[in-house]
Amino acid sequence: MHKRVYDLGLYLDSAISETADAYGELMAISLSTENGTTTATFDNVEDAMYVDAFSNHALFLSIQAYRDGSEA
């Protein structure tokens, strides 16, 4: 099991959720949000590289949304 905490000042919650949907076939992901952060718990992960890729993808979607003028 791996856990990552994402600061919602940098990552959009919607980007994290969208990424969790996309990566759901590779690993079990549960999300919990509180106090300006979202914690992602990754189960059944064979390679930690997938957790890194998840983080990178969520950051990419967040940056893209900010550039497009969306913050939701």
Contacts in CASP RR format, 6 or more apart in sequence:
PFRMAT RR
TARGET T0000
AUTHOR 0000-0000-0000
METHOD contacts of the structure
MODEL  1
MHKRVYDLGLYLDSAISETADAYGELMAISLSTENGTTTATFDNVEDAMY
VDAFSNHALFLSIQAYRDGSEA
1 41 0 8 1.000
1 42 0 8 1.000
1 43 0 8 1.000
1 45 0 8 1.000
2 41 0 8 1.000
2 42 0 8 1.000
2 45 0 8 1.000
2 48 0 8 1.000
2 51 0 8 1.000
3 39 0 8 1.000
3 40 0 8 1.000
3 41 0 8 1.000
3 42 0 8 1.000
4 39 0 8 1.000
4 40 0 8 1.000
4 42 0 8 1.000
4 51 0 8 1.000
4 54 0 8 1.000
4 55 0 8 1.000
5 37 0 8 1.000
5 38 0 8 1.000
5 39 0 8 1.000
5 40 0 8 1.000
6 16 0 8 1.000
6 37 0 8 1.000
6 38 0 8 1.000
6 39 0 8 1.000
6 40 0 8 1.000
6 55 0 8 1.000
6 58 0 8 1.000
7 36 0 8 1.000
7 37 0 8 1.000
8 33 0 8 1.000
8 36 0 8 1.000
8 37 0 8 1.000
8 38 0 8 1.000
9 36 0 8 1.000
10 59 0 8 1.000
10 62 0 8 1.000
11 38 0 8 1.000
11 58 0 8 1.000
11 59 0 8 1.000
11 62 0 8 1.000
12 61 0 8 1.000
12 62 0 8 1.000
12 65 0 8 1.000
12 66 0 8 1.000
12 71 0 8 1.000
12 72 0 8 1.000
13 33 0 8 1.000
13 38 0 8 1.000
14 61 0 8 1.000
14 65 0 8 1.000
14 72 0 8 1.000
15 58 0 8 1.000
15 59 0 8 1.000
15 61 0 8 1.000
15 62 0 8 1.000
15 65 0 8 1.000
16 31 0 8 1.000
16 38 0 8 1.000
16 40 0 8 1.000
16 58 0 8 1.000
17 31 0 8 1.000
18 58 0 8 1.000
18 61 0 8 1.000
19 54 0 8 1.000
19 57 0 8 1.000
19 58 0 8 1.000
19 61 0 8 1.000
20 29 0 8 1.000
20 31 0 8 1.000
20 40 0 8 1.000
20 54 0 8 1.000
22 57 0 8 1.000
23 29 0 8 1.000
23 50 0 8 1.000
23 53 0 8 1.000
23 54 0 8 1.000
23 57 0 8 1.000
26 50 0 8 1.000
27 42 0 8 1.000
27 43 0 8 1.000
27 44 0 8 1.000
27 45 0 8 1.000
27 50 0 8 1.000
27 51 0 8 1.000
28 42 0 8 1.000
28 43 0 8 1.000
28 44 0 8 1.000
29 40 0 8 1.000
29 41 0 8 1.000
29 42 0 8 1.000
29 43 0 8 1.000
29 54 0 8 1.000
30 40 0 8 1.000
30 41 0 8 1.000
30 43 0 8 1.000
31 38 0 8 1.000
31 39 0 8 1.000
31 40 0 8 1.000
31 41 0 8 1.000
32 38 0 8 1.000
32 39 0 8 1.000
32 41 0 8 1.000
33 39 0 8 1.000
40 54 0 8 1.000
42 50 0 8 1.000
42 51 0 8 1.000
42 54 0 8 1.000
45 51 0 8 1.000
65 71 0 8 1.000
65 72 0 8 1.000
END
